Amino acid sequence: MYPYKKRYKILGGPGCGKTTEILNIINNYFKGGMLPEQLLMVGFAKATVTNLQERCINELKFSEKEAESIKTIHKYCKDKLPGYDVFSSQAKKEFKNKIKTDPDNWIMLDDPNYIATDNIDDMVSWTEKEDNKFFSIFSLIGQARHQMKKSVEEVLEFSDQTDNFKFSRLLRGEIAYVYNNYINFKKVNNLIDFEDMLEKALVPNVQFPEYEVVMVDEVQDLSKLEWKVISKLGLKTKELFLVGDDDQSIFGWKGADPKIFLKWPCSSKRFLEKTYRLPKKIYDLAQKIISQIPDKDRLGNKYKCDNEDGELTTINDLSELDSIIEIDSESFFMARTWAKCALFVRYLKDRGIIWEEKQRNTEDVGSFKSSVPNSVRDVLKSWDMLKKGIGIRGPYISKLADALKPGLVKHGMKKALTDRNLWPTEFTDKNVVYTFKEIQEEFKILADINNEWHEVFNFTTKRKKTKQLPNALFEDDDDYNSYLKFAWENDKTLSKSKIRVSTIHGLKGMESNTVILSNDWGFMGLKNYNSGLAKLEHEEIRCCYVGVTRTKKSLVIFDPILQTKSHTFPLLGPTGYI
């Protein structure tokens, strides 16, 4: 163990160059003779880690292997626990289905909170409501465990004390039933979840190596459980750097507690003094917002801005964006909740604009998926090439086959076309291209090369408007294909979109030239802000601050005041700072 230890806090506001500062510090250590294996860098989210990896490769000349040593805290702990498989999204589905097959136990009839019903179907069926309840219970369990609540009794106590509308509707018997079965399911299948990775890494027999330097990024987002891991790392670390901004702590619902960062003892603090991102108008707005949190509850990160003014606009109707948004523009569409993103995606859909959407129910912040998947993009580009007389390679033939409209393949040939095991040998050669005529003759495709793609192909989508998905985007597959046709007409390259749609949480840590931020905060967000509880109120203020500070040039506040169920956030509304 090292004879002495130093602890540092590095604080920087939005766009103040925290990552650049990290790289400068590391580079100085390398110049002093420190080796890469004597350094550990960990971060809260995968997006943070990926950015660090890329910049270390490009600026510090890290090898790919050296860059792989930069990890999320969860990944670092998982690597210390061989022999376990991760509780994946697929495993979650399997567990949910197991619960569904045992409906008699789902509602605990002996629970004192259960209200009896004369309708037996209400007692034993697994409805959409129970499906949503299942995920609410999972969310509750995760939050409780990040607060160091591990046993069933501790989780139930956490539930009793949590001021959350979604959780308040859960019965104690339901929570206990799911959690007990969840523990058993993981044990039987030798699985660990994200909380297990942290808990098991903290036991005495799991050893952490000695490091010269440990660098922890985005520390304001760490839960009590994650801070325990940092404490253990610090025991054998000569110098520990904690990098973050407590003003950007918005994961309180996942257990993040900025007060730990606030109170953490350290040898010195350094404040990065200037933002390189924010225009002056946006900076002024951001300062007014964050100043609503008393100084005693902040680390007091003061930074200046000497950039140009930028643009700050309020709109009441999304049609006003027609003169602002371009197909190839870099833009973020942001809202406090997923439900409030619905208007944004419908706006983009109706104009045939391709967008990237943050994936829901993923642990990795920054995981995006295009509104035009690669499978669709490959088919459209392949058909365009064939129409121009350019051949395509074998693997793309099966993609075409899957999307062909019914009746365009001669009877009995569909399987031969879609099953590559039945192909002639020459068609499996990835290095040979085939014209439409050759494909047509081999597989008896009844399509005309002169047809446009929408006359030949039909694509399906899971995002249909159904009772189960009331906020889904498309009315049906025909509506989806109409959108694809519009998007193709706008841009036949179908290039990767620079337009992203997500919640504020999903876009945290990122920046864009233009940000469209919804001022409809949603019921729960507004309830938190007006709760009278400093913890909840401050979380919403910081969330607003993070949303505003994603922009490099232009901020557009969407204030849908004409909507009947709009929940206007005061700090951005007409009576606030806008």
N, C-alpha and C positions, 0 to 999 in steps of 0.2 A: 504494500500500500504506500502511496506517495506521502512524503512527510508533510506536505502542505497543500492546500487547495485554494484556488481562487474561483470566485463566482462573479459573473458579469451579467448585467441586463443591457440589452440593446433595444431601444425603442424607436420606432419610426412610423409616421403617419402614412396614409395612402400615397403610393408613388414616391416615397422618400428614399428608396434604394436599399431596402433591408437585405435583399439577396446579394446585391453588389457589395455591400459591407461585409457580408459573410464570406464572399469569395476573396475580398481583399485581406481579411484576417487570416484565412487559410493559406493564401499565397505567401504571406509574411512568415507564417510558421514553417512552410516548406523551404523558404529561403534560409531559415535558421537551422535547417537540417532535419526537421520532422518528416517521417515517412508516412505515406498514405495509410498504411495499416495501423498507425498510431492515432488515427482520426476516426471519429464516428459522427455522422450527420444523420439525424432523424427528423421527421416532420409529422404533422397531424394528419394530412390528407395526401392521397396519391398524387393529386395535381401539383401540390407543393414539391413533393419529392421528384416528380418527373422534371419539373422546371430546374431544380437544383442539379439533377443528373445532366441535363442537356447543357447547362451553362458551365458545369465543371469540365465536361468533355470539350466544349468549344473554347473556353477561356483559360482553363487550368491544364488542358491537355491530358485529362484523365483518360485512361483506357476504358473500354466497355466494362471490363471486369471490375476495375476500381470504382466506376460509377454505380455498379450494382450494389456496392456496400452502402450506398445512401438509401435509406429505407424509411417506410412509415414505422411508427412505434409498434404497431401491431405486427408488422412483418418481422421486425427485429426480434420480438418476443417469440413469434412462431418458429423462427429458425433455431431457437434454443430448446424446442420441444419436438424432437423427432418422434415418429411413430403415430402421430395424430393426423387425421384428415380434417379439412376445414368444413364447417357446417355451411354449405353453399346454398344458393337460391333454390337449386334443384332439391336439396335435402329438406329445405323449408317447405317446399310443395309436398314432398312425400310425407312429412310430419303432419302437415295440415290435413292431407287426405286420410291419414290414419285417424286423426281426431274425428273427421267427418264420418268415418265408418262406425263410430261408436257413439251415436247420437243420444242414447239413453243416459249416458254419463255427462253429456255436454252441459246440460243445465242441471245443476245440483239441486235436487228436489228437497233435500234436507237443509239447504241454506236458509237462514232466517230472513235474508233480504229478498228471497224469491217470492214473486207474486204469482199465486196459482192461477190457472186458466182452465176454462171448460173445454177449450179447443186442444185436443191431443196433438195436433199438427204443430202448434206453437211450442210444444214441449220437446218434440223429438226431431223436428226437421232442421236441416242446415240451410238456412236462408242466406240471401245476400247480406242481410243485416248481421248475422252471425259470422259471415266471412269477414266483414269489416271489423267485427269485434275481435276476431282472432288476431289480426294485425295490430289492433290497438293494445291488446294484451302483450304482444311481443315487444311493442314500443315501450310499454310500461316496464317490463322486465329489464330491458336494456338500460333504460334510464336509472332504474333502481340500483342495478349492479355497478354502474359507473359512479354511483354515490356510496359505494362500498357496502351495499345491501345484498347479501348473497343468499341467505336462507329464505324459505317460503314465508316464514313469519316476518322477516325483515322487509321482504317485498310487499307483503300485505300492509304492513305498517306504513311503508313509503306511499302506497296507493291511498291510504286513509288521509295522509297529510298533504297530498299533492293537490294544488288548486288547478285542475285541468278538466275542462268540460267533457272531453272525450273519455278520460279515465274515470270520471265520477259516475259514469253510466255503467261501469263494469261491476259485477257482483264479485264478492270476495271468493265465493266458491268457484266461480269460473276461472279466476286468476290462479287459484291454488291448483285446480284440476289441470290446466294447461301447463303450468310451470313444473309440477311434479312429473307429468308425462314427458315434458321436454327434457328434463334431466335424465330420465330413464332412456329416452330415445337416443340421446347423445352417447350415453354410457354403452348401450348395446352395440351401437354402430361405430364406436371409437372416434367420435367427432368432437371438435372444439369450436366454439363460436368466438367472436372478436373479444368478448369480455373474458372468456376462458384463457385466451392467449396471454392476457395481462395478469390475471389471477395466478395462473400456474407458473408464470415466469418470476413471480415474487416469492415463491417458496425457497427456503434456504439452500436446498440441494441444487438449484439452478444457478450456476455461476456466470457472472458477467465478467468479461476481460477487463484488464487495466488499460486505460487510454490516456494519452497525453492531453487530448482535447476532445470534448463532446460538444457538438453544436445542435441545439434544438430550435427548430423554426416553428412559427405560428403557435407559441406556447399559450396564448390567450384562449385557445380553443380546447385545452386539455381538461379532462375530468379529474376528479380526485384520484381515481384508479390509475390514470395515466401519469399523474404527478408522482404517485408511489413508485412507478417504474423509473422516472427521472431521478428520484431520490436514491434509488438503488444504484443507478448508473453513476451518480455523483460520488458514491462511497469510494470508488476506485478510479476516479478521474482527477487529473491534476488541475485542469482548467475547464470550467463549464460555462458555456455561453447560452443564455436564454434570450431568444429573439422574438419580438412580437409587438403587438399594439393592443392594449386592453380596451381601447375605444372600438376595436373591431371584433370583440368577442360576442358572437351571436349564436352560439351553440349551447346555450343554457339548458335547452330542452333535451340535450344529449348528455348533460352532466357537467358542461364546461363552467368553470368558476374563476372569473378574472381576479377575484380577491386573493386567490392563492398567489398569482403572479405579482399582485400588488404588495403582498406581505413577505414574499420570498427574500430571505437575507442574501446580500451580495456585497462583493468588495467594491464595486463601482457601477454606475449607471451612465450610459451614453445615449443622448438624444440626437437622432438624425434631424438636421435643422431645416431642410428644404424639400418641398414636394416638386418632383419633375413631371408630374402627371396633370395635376388639377389646374384648370384655368381659374382666373381670379374670381369670377362670378360664382363658380361652383365651390371654390374654397370658402368664400364668405358665407354661402348658404350652409355648407358643412359645419363650419365653426359655430354658427347660430344653433344648429341642431344639437351637436354634441355638448354644447355648453349647458344644456338642460340637465345634464348629470352633474351633481355637485362635485367640486374639486376634491373633496375628501374621499370620494369613491373612484378617483382616477389617479393614474400615475403622473398626470400633468404633462403629457407629451406636447410641447409647443413647437410648431414648425411654421415656417413662413412660405409665402408664395409670391413670386414675381413674374409669373407667366402672363400671357395676354388674357383678355377678358373672357373669351369663350362665349357660348350662347346658352341662354336659359329661357325655355319656352313652356307655356301651359296650353294644352289642347283639351277640348271637351268631346271631340269626336275623332275616331281613328282615321277617318277619311282625310283629315288634315295632314296626315303623314305622307300622302301621295306625292307631295311636292318636296318631301324631305328624304324619304327612303328610296334608295336605288338597289337594284337586284344585286349588284356586285359591291355594295357598300358594307362597311364594317359596323355592325349595330348589335346592341343588346336590347331585348325586350324583357323587362323584369317586373315581377310582382311579388308581393309578400307571401302568397300561397299559390299552389298549383291551380286551384279553382279560378283564381283571378288571371291566370295565364290564358284561359280559354278564349277570351276576346282577341288576344294577340294572334293566336294560331289561326283563328277563323279569318282574321284580317289578311294574314299572309296567304292562307289557302285560297281565299276568294280572288286574290290577285296573281295567283300562280307563281308565288315566290317560294323558292326552296329555303328551308331553315334547318338549323341544327337544334335539337331539343335535348336538354339535360335529362338523362334517364332517371326515372323514379325508382325508388326502392333499391338503390345501389349504395354500397358503402363508400365508393370512390367518388369524392367530389371532383367534378370536372369530366365525367363520362358522358359524351354526347352522341346522339344518333341523328342521322339526316332524315328529313321528311321524304326524301327519295332514296331508298336503300340501295346498296351496291348491286343487289340482285336485279332490281328494276333498271338501274343505270346501265348495267352490262347488256341487258336485252335491247334497250333502245339504241345504244351505240352500235351494237352488233347488227341490228336490222338496218340502221343507217349506212353502215359499211357495205352490207350486202347489196343494198339499193344502188350504191355507187360503183358496184362491180368489184369491191374489195373482199377478199376471202376472210374467213374467221377460223380460228383454231378449234380443235375438237371439243375441249371443255365447255366452250360457249354454246355449242349446239344443244346440249341438254338444258341449259338455261332458257334457250328459246323454246324448247319443247314444253317445259313446265308452264310457260305463259301463253301458249297458243290457245285461241278460242276453241270451244268444242266444235267438232265437225270439220276441222281443217287438217286432220290427219286421216288417211284412208283407214277404214275399219280394220282392226287387228294389228295396226302398225304403231299405236300409241306406246305400248310397252317397249317395243323395239327401239323407239326413239328416246324414251326417257330412261331406260335401264341401260347404262353404259356397258354392263356385262354382256349384253346381246349385240353390241355394235360390231361391225367388221373391224378387223385389227387395225386397218389403216386410219380409221376415224379416231382411234385412241392416241394417235401420235400427236403430242403437243407441239411439235415443230413443223407440222404441215397445216396449210390453210385450205379451206374448202369454199367454193363459190356457192351461191344459192342454188344454182342448177344442179350441182353435184349432190347437195343435201336433199333437194327435192326429189331427185331420181332415186336415191337410196332409200328414203323414208316415206316416200309417197305423200309429201306435204301438199295439201290442196289450197295453197295460198298463192297469190299473185305478187310478184316482186314489185309491181307498180303500186300496190296498196300502201297507204300510210300505216304506221305501226298500230294505231288505235283501231284499225279495221282488221287487224290480224291477231293482236294480243289482248288479253284481259288480265289485269292484276287484282289481287285480293288484299284486303287490309283487315287487321284485327280491331282497328279503331272505328268501329261502326257505332251508330247511335242506337243503343239498345237500352232496355230497362236496367241491365247490369252496369252499363257505362253511360250514365246520363250526360256526362261532360265530354263524351267522345266527339271526334272531329268530323267524321264523314257520315252522311246519311246511309250510304250503302256502297258497294263496290263500284257501281256506275259513277257515283259522286267522286270516288277516289280516282278513277280513271280520267274523269273530266279534269280534275286538278293536275294530274300528270301531263295530260295533253296541253294544258295551259302553260305549265312549267317548261315543257319541251319547246313550245312556240316562243317563249321568252328567252330561252337560253339552251340551244341544242348541245352545248358542251356539257351541260349538267354538272358543272364544276362544283367542288366543295363550297358550301355556302359560308359566307362571313357573318351571316345573321344568326344569332343564337337566342333562344327563348328558354327562360328558366326562372326559378325563384331567386331571390336575393342570395339565399344560402348556396344555391347551386353555382352561382357566378362569383362567389367570394374569391378574392385573390387574383381576379382577372380584370382586364381593362378593355375599353373599346372607344373608338372615336365618337360614336353616338350612343346614348343610352335613353331608352324610353321606359320610364318608371311609372307603374300604375299607382295612383293615390288611393285606390280602393284596397284598404288594408285587411279586409275580411273581418268576420265577427270575432274570432278568437284573438287576433292581433289587437284589435281595438279594445276588446275586453281586458287583455293584459295591460294595455297602456292606461286604462282607466280603473285598474284594480285597486289602486291605493297602496300596492306593495312595490317598494322600491326595486326589488330584484326583477320583477316582471316589467315594470315601467321602463327601467334602464335598458333591458334587453331590446325592447321595441325601438327605443331611441337609437341605440347602436345599430340596429338593423336598418333603420332609415339612413343613418350616416353611411353605412357600408354601401347601400344602394346608390346614393347620390355620388359617392366618390369613385365609382367605377369608370366615369367618363374622362376622356382626354380632351374633348372639344365641346360637344353639344349635349345638354341634358334637356329632355322633353318630359314634362310631368303630364301624364294622362289622368285627367280628373273627370271621370264619368258621372257628373253630377245629376244627369238626367235619369240614371238608372234607379229603379225603385229599391233595390237592395244594396245600394252602395254604402260602404263604411269608410268615409273619408278620414284620412289620418290628419290630425290637427296641424302638425308641424309643416305639412306640405300643402294644405288646403288654402282657400281664400283668406281665412283668418290667421294663417300661419305666416311663413316667411316668403311665400311665393307671391 
